[in-house]
Amino acid sequence: MNKNAKLVRMVTTNHLCPWGIKAKDILKRKGYEIEDNHLESMEANKTYKEENNFDETPQIFIEGKHIGNYEDLRKHFGMKPEEKDGKTYQPIIAIFCVCFLMAVTTSYTMTAGLPTILTLELFIAFSMCVLGIQKLQNLSTFTSGFVQYDLLAQKDVRYGYIYPFVETSAGILMITGLFTWVVAPVVLFVSSIGAISIIKAVYIDKKDLECACTGGGDRVPLGAISLTENLMMILMAAWMILKQTGLILL
């Protein structure tokens, strides 16, 4: 027997509802024959919702039974919610994982051997560059989150606007190994301020804040991972200084 479903979604010349496309894809993969009804204007969409007392579209019906919106459809089939509420570490984990793999492959290409200390150096440098890019995409969003916990940015907001440029530039120069005597002290300074700020905000003042490390707005909690990022930068800056002075021989 054929399984039947009805989908009511917004499809106009200027807007193609992404949730409607995703709902249709799920129904197709579940083997349903779909009656695909298009709302071809904003007015038609508004009228449909008002007449049927719906808050949003798309709306899905299976075998004549009203299921609800896209997330309701996922729930109906026992699928995990796609839109998750609350904070998540996913953005920062994704960045760190990709940067680590980039560092491993780059190090392997350069040394033709197993990962060495170069891998760690590149990992931190790549991470700083990518995190810098995230912040530079929208300086206003970044600074709005950054000033909530960074002690220096609270004293002078301009530091919040400068920080992404410092982080990105330092990462680039760390990759090349240029101007170590300038880069290392700067990285040591900004990362130390960052670590102290996080410790005060999270572990002393017990504030529940979002980290601006990925640019802000990504719901990344301010806490252990953010502190680890700054501690890694402190260690790398110290390593660069020791290596430059010849106290560590490779």
Sequence and secondary structure as in RCSB ss.txt:
>XXXX:A:sequence
MNKNAKLVRMVTTNHLCPWGIKAKDILKRKGYEIEDNHLESMEANKTYKEENNFDETPQIFIEGKHIGNYEDLRK
HFGMKPEEKDGKTYQPIIAIFCVCFLMAVTTSYTMTAGLPTILTLELFIAFSMCVLGIQKLQNLSTFTSGFVQYD
LLAQKDVRYGYIYPFVETSAGILMITGLFTWVVAPVVLFVSSIGAISIIKAVYIDKKDLECACTGGGDRVPLGAI
SLTENLMMILMAAWMILKQTGLILL
>XXXX:A:secstr
  EEEEEEEEB SS B HHHHHHHHHHHHTTEEEEEEEE SHHHHHHHHHHHT SSS EEEETTEEEESHHHHHH
HTT   SS  S  SHHHHHHHHHHHHHHHHHHHHHHSSS  HHHHHHHHHHHHHHHHHHHHT HHHHHHHHTTT 
HHHHH THHHHHHHHHHHHHHHHHHHT SHHHHHHHHHHHHHHHHHHHIIIIIIS    B  TTSSSS  BSSHH
HHHHHHHHHHHHHHHHHHHHTSS  
